[in-house]
Amino acid sequence: MVETVQAASECTGIENYNAAVKSVQKRLLEGDNLSHAMAHEALFSYVLYQYITVREQCSVLKRILSAAATQFEDDLDATIQRLVDLIEPRIMVVVACLLGAIILALYMLNLELGAAI
């Protein structure tokens, strides 16, 4: 477990999480279980803490951590999709306005050249 936590601390790339994971690793080395070690760190979600607490008691920690990771990825994907759905119409309006301004500028140029003749 300690080696797994060590590998996780090297993968995050975010200093706050690196420090939190190293704190968890230190508590594991002191003999604490994973759920209690994570309970002292505010960066880990309460849902993840509950997953780990329940599954440590049932001895199926690997499977539940995999399920928790999948759930968090699905939640993140859904949040990103909602953001894209909110931004997409606004981007289309901006692009339409820019295209309209370009077309209007071309027609104005054409009309001015026609009036000069």
Rosetta blueprint (number, residue, H / E / L):
1 M L
2 V H
3 E H
4 T H
5 V H
6 Q H
7 A H
8 A H
9 S H
10 E H
11 C H
12 T L
13 G L
14 I L
15 E H
16 N H
17 Y H
18 N H
19 A H
20 A H
21 V H
22 K H
23 S H
24 V H
25 Q H
26 K H
27 R H
28 L H
29 L H
30 E L
31 G L
32 D L
33 N L
34 L H
35 S H
36 H H
37 A H
38 M H
39 A H
40 H L
41 E L
42 A L
43 L L
44 F L
45 S L
46 Y H
47 V H
48 L H
49 Y H
50 Q H
51 Y H
52 I H
53 T H
54 V H
55 R H
56 E H
57 Q H
58 C H
59 S L
60 V L
61 L H
62 K H
63 R H
64 I H
65 L H
66 S H
67 A H
68 A H
69 A H
70 T H
71 Q H
72 F H
73 E H
74 D H
75 D H
76 L H
77 D H
78 A H
79 T H
80 I H
81 Q H
82 R H
83 L H
84 V H
85 D H
86 L H
87 I H
88 E H
89 P H
90 R H
91 I H
92 M H
93 V H
94 V H
95 V H
96 A H
97 C H
98 L H
99 L H
100 G H
101 A H
102 I H
103 I H
104 L H
105 A H
106 L H
107 Y H
108 M H
109 L H
110 N H
111 L H
112 E H
113 L H
114 G H
115 A H
116 A H
117 I L
